[in-house]
């Protein structure tokens, strides 16, 4: 599975997945530690037969992880497929989970911003500090110390070196906030935009600054580069957490683009959007839930059925809220394995859910 060779948080995360799979494989396979295909999940295929997608995919569990470009090329030739996207995520036992996204003709389509053309970059001092941070993050991932605290409205990692660098971001971004925003919106370099999307969360938190930062990040959710979108989602999630704990910041995040990203062909878009919407709907805002139901119910249902429990849980929580269940009911249904009962009620909320029979 080949990817663009740039040092970004998304690339580091992908590297961590491969490290995880390789480390597990060393235990199970003493001669061959190359990543292997485990579960295969297809999403977005509602009119096109999933079997046709699997045939074009040409893979079964246990096969070596393929070249993304070759697989996507084969799937794109299937009649009715407008676009395909294949991503690997860790891990099903010692193997990678292959997520195969399909965009069909006449399906919901996410329109991205035009590619910017500006010749503008972050200040050298801030760029150097961000590069230093990425190197430290790589070390923290290898050391399995990548936890983070979002309660201040920005990320502070558990790893001391990363945390110190993140603290250094605060005065630098405060000084350069206007430039960081301009880079995020106008730079032709996607790596510069990706860095700006991450860094802007460290800006000042007066009410007018919060709106300025949130507006910039919501614009970045529509960037054509997925690394920019991922960093924007990370930053907005941190800001949302901080805003709940610090009402004086007057943080308001519109759910619109997160909801639209639930229909994205890109797995990381869907993953990030579900995590963000779990936070944004924790008070059961009826307008947000209505928007999810109107625009992305089918996507929520199919994600909640994914076999990897970590990846399915955020969408299942959203489905439970769409079904009108309280948090204890959602948790109970999840622990009992009653996914389908909750999903049926999410689709038909006026229909009473059958409680699973208790085993004697």
Protein Blocks (a to p, Z undefined) as FASTA:
>chain_A
ZZdddddfklmmmmmmmmmmmmmmmmmmmkbccdcdfbdddehiakbcfklmmmmnopae
hiacddfklmmmmmmmpghiabdcddddddehjaccdddddddehiacdddddddfbdcd
ddfklmmmmmmmmmmmmmmmmnopabccfknopacdfblklmmmmmmmmmmmmmmmmmmm
mmmmmmmblklmmmmmmmmmmpcfbfklmmmmmmmmmmmmmpfblklmmmmmmmmmmmmm
mmmmmmmnopacdfklmmmmmmpmblklmmmmmmmmmmmmmnopaklmmmmmmmmmmmmm
mmmmpmblklmmmmmmmmmmmnopafklmmmmmmnopmmlmmmmmmmmmbccddddddZZ
